[in-house]
Amino acid sequence: MNALQALLSAEIIIPIVSILMPVFIVAIVFYFRHQKLQLQHETIQKMLAKDLPIPPELFNTPSKAWAEDLYSAKAGKGAKDHPGKRLHAACTLIGIGAGLMVFFHFSGFSPVLCWAGAIPLALGIARLLAVLLEPLVSEKVSIDD
């Protein structure tokens, strides 16, 4: 086996592709976002050159609307504290943790790496307990008042 065949073997290519794939996805997203902003700026420049009024909707991009929704949710105005969303986040963490533990257990890596999944698993279990115990705690607090 020569050096090129060794470099193109599955043991080398699969980890490299799996590490670089998120980088390429993020680069593609940033590229198209940049293209969209360039088109928006060109439109504004053409409108200014023709002395046309610029509608405010042109400045309200979806990313700004998304950021405003996020900040309003953090301020308690949104549905961020909805039990369904917190339950979903807890189940997602449990799934990620269990998946990491199973992956590292059966992939042949060091058994110590299997416990890397224990962190998100424990966080998910803690969040799940918080969601399940919240009605009991809030009921007890309202009785004591």
ChimeraX attribute file (.defattr): number of C-alpha atoms within 10 A of each C-alpha:
attribute: neighborCount
match mode: 1-to-1
recipient: residues
	/A:1	6
	/A:2	6
	/A:3	8
	/A:4	8
	/A:5	9
	/A:6	12
	/A:7	12
	/A:8	11
	/A:9	11
	/A:10	11
	/A:11	10
	/A:12	11
	/A:13	12
	/A:14	12
	/A:15	11
	/A:16	11
	/A:17	12
	/A:18	10
	/A:19	10
	/A:20	11
	/A:21	12
	/A:22	11
	/A:23	11
	/A:24	12
	/A:25	11
	/A:26	10
	/A:27	12
	/A:28	12
	/A:29	11
	/A:30	12
	/A:31	12
	/A:32	11
	/A:33	12
	/A:34	12
	/A:35	12
	/A:36	12
	/A:37	13
	/A:38	12
	/A:39	12
	/A:40	15
	/A:41	14
	/A:42	12
	/A:43	14
	/A:44	18
	/A:45	13
	/A:46	12
	/A:47	14
	/A:48	12
	/A:49	9
	/A:50	9
	/A:51	9
	/A:52	10
	/A:53	9
	/A:54	13
	/A:55	10
	/A:56	8
	/A:57	7
	/A:58	11
	/A:59	12
	/A:60	10
	/A:61	12
	/A:62	9
	/A:63	9
	/A:64	11
	/A:65	11
	/A:66	11
	/A:67	11
	/A:68	12
	/A:69	15
	/A:70	14
	/A:71	13
	/A:72	14
	/A:73	14
	/A:74	13
	/A:75	10
	/A:76	10
	/A:77	12
	/A:78	13
	/A:79	13
	/A:80	15
	/A:81	12
	/A:82	10
	/A:83	14
	/A:84	12
	/A:85	13
	/A:86	17
	/A:87	18
	/A:88	14
	/A:89	16
	/A:90	24
	/A:91	17
	/A:92	15
	/A:93	23
	/A:94	24
	/A:95	16
	/A:96	18
	/A:97	24
	/A:98	20
	/A:99	16
	/A:100	20
	/A:101	20
	/A:102	14
	/A:103	15
	/A:104	18
	/A:105	16
	/A:106	10
	/A:107	10
	/A:108	10
	/A:109	11
	/A:110	10
	/A:111	13
	/A:112	9
	/A:113	15
	/A:114	21
	/A:115	17
	/A:116	15
	/A:117	21
	/A:118	18
	/A:119	16
	/A:120	19
	/A:121	24
	/A:122	16
	/A:123	16
	/A:124	24
	/A:125	16
	/A:126	15
	/A:127	20
	/A:128	20
	/A:129	13
	/A:130	16
	/A:131	18
	/A:132	13
	/A:133	11
	/A:134	13
	/A:135	11
	/A:136	10
	/A:137	12
	/A:138	11
	/A:139	10
	/A:140	11
	/A:141	10
	/A:142	8
	/A:143	8
	/A:144	7
	/A:145	5
